């Protein structure tokens, strides 16, 4: 009986963790996506703005990485790096392309954070 109660408590704790984590990551992904979407290649100090946003993402990454694959995070980091490079080179076309790629990667992150069978077991 003790084993069943312990197992039930552990299952409930895992479900709570996954639910809270999914909600937080989903909101963070949406927030980052909106902030990236608001960036324009003609903004002043655009490279610094993107770098600051990337640093915020890196600070949140340790929590995000608990439930999202390393490959997905690598795609987001690569898109940030390309976007910063395009902004510094003042390549507006490349900036727009990498911005779209980053928005897609962040949207994918939001979808991955949802609760599904794989995220629980």
MDAnalysis code that builds the backbone (N, CA, C; Angstrom):
import MDAnalysis as mda
import numpy as np

u = mda.Universe.empty(363, n_residues=121, atom_resindex=np.repeat(np.arange(121), 3), trajectory=True)
u.add_TopologyAttr("name", ["N", "CA", "C"] * 121)
u.add_TopologyAttr("resid", np.arange(1, 122))
u.add_TopologyAttr("resname", ["UNK", "UNK", "UNK", "UNK", "UNK", "UNK", "UNK", "UNK", "UNK", "UNK", "UNK", "UNK", "UNK", "UNK", "UNK", "UNK", "UNK", "UNK", "UNK", "UNK", "UNK", "UNK", "UNK", "UNK", "UNK", "UNK", "UNK", "UNK", "UNK", "UNK", "UNK", "UNK", "UNK", "UNK", "UNK", "UNK", "UNK", "UNK", "UNK", "UNK", "UNK", "UNK", "UNK", "UNK", "UNK", "UNK", "UNK", "UNK", "UNK", "UNK", "UNK", "UNK", "UNK", "UNK", "UNK", "UNK", "UNK", "UNK", "UNK", "UNK", "UNK", "UNK", "UNK", "UNK", "UNK", "UNK", "UNK", "UNK", "UNK", "UNK", "UNK", "UNK", "UNK", "UNK", "UNK", "UNK", "UNK", "UNK", "UNK", "UNK", "UNK", "UNK", "UNK", "UNK", "UNK", "UNK", "UNK", "UNK", "UNK", "UNK", "UNK", "UNK", "UNK", "UNK", "UNK", "UNK", "UNK", "UNK", "UNK", "UNK", "UNK", "UNK", "UNK", "UNK", "UNK", "UNK", "UNK", "UNK", "UNK", "UNK", "UNK", "UNK", "UNK", "UNK", "UNK", "UNK", "UNK", "UNK", "UNK", "UNK", "UNK"])
u.atoms.positions = np.array([
    [0.822, -1.189, 0.000],
    [0.000, 0.000, 0.000],
    [0.870, 1.257, 0.000],
    [1.973, 1.205, 0.782],
    [2.881, 2.340, 0.836],
    [3.483, 2.640, -0.535],
    [3.781, 1.592, -1.258],
    [4.380, 1.745, -2.582],
    [3.401, 2.434, -3.530],
    [2.132, 2.049, -3.465],
    [1.122, 2.656, -4.338],
    [0.918, 4.134, -4.006],
    [0.915, 4.465, -2.746],
    [0.753, 5.865, -2.336],
    [1.966, 6.684, -2.785],
    [3.149, 6.122, -2.590],
    [4.368, 6.806, -3.017],
    [4.371, 7.018, -4.526],
    [3.988, 5.995, -5.267],
    [3.933, 6.101, -6.726],
    [2.917, 7.155, -7.161],
    [1.772, 7.185, -6.507],
    [0.739, 8.176, -6.839],
    [1.230, 9.593, -6.545],
    [1.901, 9.772, -5.425],
    [2.432, 11.094, -5.071],
    [3.485, 11.532, -6.085],
    [4.367, 10.626, -6.456],
    [5.403, 10.948, -7.444],
    [4.774, 11.299, -8.787],
    [3.774, 10.540, -9.199],
    [3.088, 10.823, -10.460],
    [2.434, 12.203, -10.425],
    [1.794, 12.528, -9.336],
    [1.147, 13.842, -9.201],
    [2.195, 14.958, -9.245],
    [3.319, 14.760, -8.569],
    [4.382, 15.767, -8.587],
    [4.947, 15.964, -9.992],
    [5.134, 14.878, -10.720],
    [5.627, 14.969, -12.096],
    [4.623, 15.715, -12.969],
    [3.346, 15.396, -12.828],
    [2.310, 16.076, -13.608],
    [2.261, 17.571, -13.291],
    [2.405, 17.921, -12.027],
    [2.422, 19.336, -11.642],
    [3.643, 20.028, -12.243],
    [4.810, 19.399, -12.138],
    [6.031, 19.977, -12.699],
    [5.892, 20.194, -14.197],
    [5.416, 19.195, -14.908],
    [5.268, 19.299, -16.361],
    [4.265, 20.387, -16.725],
    [3.172, 20.470, -16.002],
    [2.149, 21.486, -16.283],
    [2.682, 22.899, -16.069],
    [3.327, 23.118, -14.942],
    [3.877, 24.447, -14.647],
    [4.976, 24.792, -15.645],
    [5.857, 23.855, -15.902],
    [6.950, 24.081, -16.840],
    [6.410, 24.392, -18.235],
    [5.396, 23.656, -18.672],
    [4.808, 23.889, -19.991],
    [4.200, 25.282, -20.080],
    [3.512, 25.692, -19.045],
    [2.893, 27.024, -19.046],
    [3.954, 28.122, -19.083],
    [4.990, 27.974, -18.286],
    [6.043, 28.992, -18.228],
    [6.808, 29.052, -19.548],
    [7.207, 27.906, -20.072],
    [7.959, 27.884, -21.327],
    [7.098, 28.399, -22.472],
    [5.849, 27.998, -22.517],
    [4.947, 28.483, -23.561],
    [4.825, 29.994, -23.535],
    [4.702, 30.563, -22.349],
    [4.594, 32.021, -22.220],
    [5.904, 32.702, -22.605],
    [7.025, 32.131, -22.178],
    [8.331, 32.706, -22.524],
    [8.549, 32.675, -24.036],
    [8.226, 31.547, -24.674],
    [8.393, 31.428, -26.122],
    [7.533, 32.462, -26.844],
    [6.311, 32.640, -26.377],
    [5.417, 33.632, -26.981],
    [5.989, 35.035, -26.805],
    [6.480, 35.340, -25.608],
    [7.057, 36.655, -25.325],
    [8.276, 36.926, -26.205],
    [9.189, 35.950, -26.282],
    [10.368, 36.122, -27.133],
    [9.961, 36.275, -28.597],
    [8.994, 35.498, -29.040],
    [8.525, 35.602, -30.420],
    [7.966, 36.979, -30.739],
    [7.186, 37.532, -29.821],
    [6.626, 38.875, -30.023],
    [7.723, 39.931, -30.042],
    [8.700, 39.777, -29.164],
    [9.788, 40.758, -29.110],
    [10.673, 40.684, -30.348],
    [10.912, 39.475, -30.844],
    [11.683, 39.332, -32.080],
    [10.881, 39.898, -33.249],
    [9.587, 39.635, -33.270],
    [8.735, 40.144, -34.337],
    [8.703, 41.660, -34.404],
    [8.904, 42.320, -33.282],
    [8.877, 43.784, -33.238],
    [10.188, 44.413, -33.712],
    [11.225, 43.609, -33.902],
    [12.517, 44.150, -34.327],
    [12.501, 44.477, -35.815],
    [13.193, 45.538, -36.161],
    [13.298, 45.961, -37.554],
    [14.769, 46.188, -37.884],
    [15.194, 45.832, -39.099],
    [16.607, 46.021, -39.443],
    [17.029, 47.487, -39.465],
    [16.063, 48.393, -39.497],
    [16.393, 49.820, -39.536],
    [16.419, 50.464, -38.153],
    [16.114, 49.701, -37.107],
    [16.168, 50.237, -35.743],
    [17.594, 50.658, -35.393],
    [17.692, 51.691, -34.574],
    [19.012, 52.089, -34.084],
    [19.505, 51.055, -33.079],
    [20.794, 50.788, -33.108],
    [21.431, 49.839, -32.184],
    [20.750, 48.473, -32.209],
    [20.347, 48.031, -33.383],
    [19.599, 46.770, -33.487],
    [20.443, 45.581, -33.027],
    [21.738, 45.580, -33.337],
    [22.593, 44.456, -32.924],
    [22.649, 44.353, -31.403],
    [22.702, 45.491, -30.725],
    [22.742, 45.487, -29.262],
    [21.411, 45.016, -28.681],
    [20.320, 45.408, -29.316],
    [18.997, 44.975, -28.849],
    [18.851, 43.460, -28.974],
    [19.304, 42.922, -30.099],
    [19.211, 41.472, -30.303],
    [20.134, 40.745, -29.327],
    [21.328, 41.287, -29.121],
    [22.272, 40.676, -28.182],
    [21.690, 40.652, -26.775],
    [21.049, 41.738, -26.367],
    [20.424, 41.785, -25.036],
    [19.298, 40.757, -24.932],
    [18.511, 40.627, -25.991],
    [17.433, 39.635, -26.007],
    [18.011, 38.221, -25.945],
    [19.103, 38.000, -26.661],
    [19.763, 36.697, -26.645],
    [20.299, 36.376, -25.246],
    [20.859, 37.351, -24.572],
    [21.361, 37.135, -23.211],
    [20.220, 36.770, -22.261],
    [19.063, 37.402, -22.438],
    [17.888, 37.038, -21.630],
    [17.490, 35.590, -21.906],
    [17.505, 35.223, -23.186],
    [17.158, 33.851, -23.551],
    [18.140, 32.863, -22.925],
    [19.429, 33.188, -22.968],
    [20.440, 32.298, -22.381],
    [20.204, 32.109, -20.884],
    [19.752, 33.163, -20.203],
    [19.469, 33.050, -18.768],
    [18.280, 32.123, -18.522],
    [17.297, 32.148, -19.409],
    [16.121, 31.285, -19.265],
    [16.358, 29.875, -19.798],
    [17.401, 29.707, -20.575],
    [17.639, 28.428, -21.244],
    [17.818, 27.264, -20.272],
    [18.398, 27.514, -19.131],
    [18.628, 26.405, -18.196],
    [17.315, 25.779, -17.734],
    [16.244, 26.577, -17.665],
    [14.936, 26.033, -17.297],
    [14.249, 25.404, -18.507],
    [14.419, 26.042, -19.636],
    [13.796, 25.543, -20.861],
    [14.391, 24.194, -21.244],
    [15.687, 24.027, -21.024],
    [16.367, 22.803, -21.452],
    [15.933, 21.562, -20.677],
    [15.176, 21.742, -19.606],
    [14.708, 20.583, -18.843],
    [13.728, 19.735, -19.645],
    [12.963, 20.370, -20.519],
    [11.926, 19.622, -21.237],
    [12.007, 19.750, -22.750],
    [12.995, 20.465, -23.264],
    [13.117, 20.655, -24.707],
    [14.464, 20.098, -25.148],
    [14.513, 19.530, -26.343],
    [15.747, 18.892, -26.799],
    [16.854, 19.915, -27.058],
    [18.063, 19.433, -26.961],
    [19.242, 20.265, -27.186],
    [19.265, 20.798, -28.620],
    [18.837, 19.987, -29.580],
    [18.829, 20.406, -30.986],
    [17.928, 21.614, -31.210],
    [16.781, 21.635, -30.562],
    [15.868, 22.766, -30.720],
    [16.480, 24.042, -30.147],
    [17.139, 23.928, -29.018],
    [17.796, 25.094, -28.427],
    [18.974, 25.548, -29.281],
    [19.690, 24.607, -29.874],
    [20.804, 24.947, -30.758],
    [20.304, 25.708, -31.979],
    [19.152, 25.307, -32.526],
    [18.574, 26.021, -33.671],
    [18.245, 27.465, -33.306],
    [17.707, 27.670, -32.122],
    [17.368, 29.027, -31.679],
    [18.640, 29.848, -31.486],
    [19.643, 29.262, -30.856],
    [20.901, 29.978, -30.642],
    [21.565, 30.332, -31.965],
    [21.542, 29.406, -32.923],
    [22.130, 29.674, -34.240],
    [21.388, 30.800, -34.949],
    [20.075, 30.811, -34.842],
    [19.286, 31.874, -35.468],
    [19.589, 33.226, -34.820],
    [19.728, 33.250, -33.500],
    [20.108, 34.495, -32.823],
    [21.469, 34.972, -33.334],
    [22.436, 34.060, -33.424],
    [23.785, 34.427, -33.868],
    [23.759, 34.971, -35.294],
    [23.019, 34.321, -36.182],
    [22.921, 34.788, -37.562],
    [22.239, 36.151, -37.635],
    [21.229, 36.345, -36.809],
    [20.508, 37.613, -36.810],
    [21.406, 38.742, -36.306],
    [22.192, 38.479, -35.284],
    [23.131, 39.485, -34.775],
    [24.164, 39.815, -35.853],
    [24.672, 38.787, -36.525],
    [25.639, 39.010, -37.605],
    [25.053, 39.822, -38.745],
    [23.826, 39.519, -39.134],
    [23.170, 40.270, -40.211],
    [22.938, 41.721, -39.800],
    [22.595, 41.939, -38.539],
    [22.375, 43.308, -38.056],
    [23.684, 44.096, -38.054],
    [24.760, 43.462, -37.631],
    [26.060, 44.152, -37.605],
    [26.570, 44.434, -39.014],
    [26.278, 43.528, -39.947],
    [26.698, 43.716, -41.339],
    [25.742, 44.623, -42.105],
    [24.659, 45.014, -41.453],
    [23.613, 45.841, -42.063],
    [23.060, 45.198, -43.332],
    [22.920, 43.895, -43.293],
    [22.332, 43.133, -44.391],
    [20.846, 42.949, -44.093],
    [20.036, 43.856, -44.616],
    [18.609, 43.861, -44.300],
    [17.899, 42.598, -44.783],
    [18.265, 42.134, -45.968],
    [17.619, 40.932, -46.507],
    [17.927, 39.715, -45.640],
    [19.190, 39.541, -45.283],
    [19.579, 38.415, -44.429],
    [18.949, 38.546, -43.049],
    [18.845, 39.772, -42.555],
    [18.208, 40.025, -41.264],
    [16.767, 39.523, -41.280],
    [16.039, 39.858, -42.321],
    [14.631, 39.455, -42.422],
    [14.504, 37.936, -42.508],
    [15.404, 37.301, -43.251],
    [15.372, 35.839, -43.381],
    [15.634, 35.173, -42.029],
    [16.668, 35.623, -41.328],
    [16.992, 34.997, -40.039],
    [15.963, 35.347, -38.973],
    [15.365, 36.520, -39.091],
    [14.292, 36.892, -38.158],
    [13.123, 35.926, -38.310],
    [12.769, 35.615, -39.546],
    [11.682, 34.668, -39.798],
    [12.033, 33.286, -39.254],
    [13.284, 32.884, -39.469],
    [13.734, 31.578, -38.965],
    [13.680, 31.524, -37.440],
    [14.090, 32.604, -36.793],
    [14.064, 32.661, -35.334],
    [12.629, 32.653, -34.816],
    [11.742, 33.385, -35.470],
    [10.336, 33.381, -35.061],
    [9.745, 31.981, -35.181],
    [10.086, 31.275, -36.266],
    [9.604, 29.899, -36.436],
    [10.156, 28.984, -35.350],
    [11.441, 29.137, -35.033],
    [12.060, 28.297, -33.998],
    [11.432, 28.557, -32.631],
    [11.135, 29.816, -32.333],
    [10.498, 30.141, -31.049],
    [9.058, 29.635, -31.008],
    [8.377, 29.706, -32.138],
    [7.020, 29.161, -32.215],
    [7.046, 27.648, -31.999],
    [8.036, 26.994, -32.597],
    [8.202, 25.548, -32.419],
    [8.494, 25.223, -30.952],
    [9.292, 26.057, -30.311],
    [9.581, 25.879, -28.886],
    [8.296, 25.930, -28.073],
    [7.421, 26.868, -28.387],
    [6.136, 26.964, -27.696],
    [5.291, 25.719, -27.881],
    [5.302, 25.172, -29.101],
    [4.541, 23.937, -29.356],
    [5.145, 22.754, -28.609],
    [6.472, 22.695, -28.554],
    [7.141, 21.581, -27.865],
    [6.887, 21.591, -26.365],
    [6.641, 22.758, -25.826],
    [6.477, 22.856, -24.381],
    [5.122, 22.362, -23.908],
    [4.218, 22.128, -24.824],
    [2.894, 21.654, -24.436],
    [2.934, 20.294, -23.768],
    [1.870, 19.976, -23.097],
    [1.793, 18.697, -22.391],
    [1.368, 17.617, -23.372],
    [2.175, 16.575, -23.450],
    [1.833, 15.401, -24.241],
    [2.407, 14.169, -23.544],
    [2.111, 13.029, -24.066],
    [2.540, 11.780, -23.441],
    [4.065, 11.709, -23.315],
    [4.785, 12.187, -24.356],
    [6.246, 12.129, -24.332],
    [6.849, 13.030, -23.261],
    [6.202, 14.147, -22.957],
    [6.769, 15.051, -21.959],
    [6.583, 14.527, -20.541],
    [5.695, 13.579, -20.361],
    [5.460, 13.027, -19.032],
    [6.319, 11.795, -18.793],
    [6.462, 10.954, -19.803],
    [7.207, 9.701, -19.624],
    [8.443, 9.692, -20.437],
])
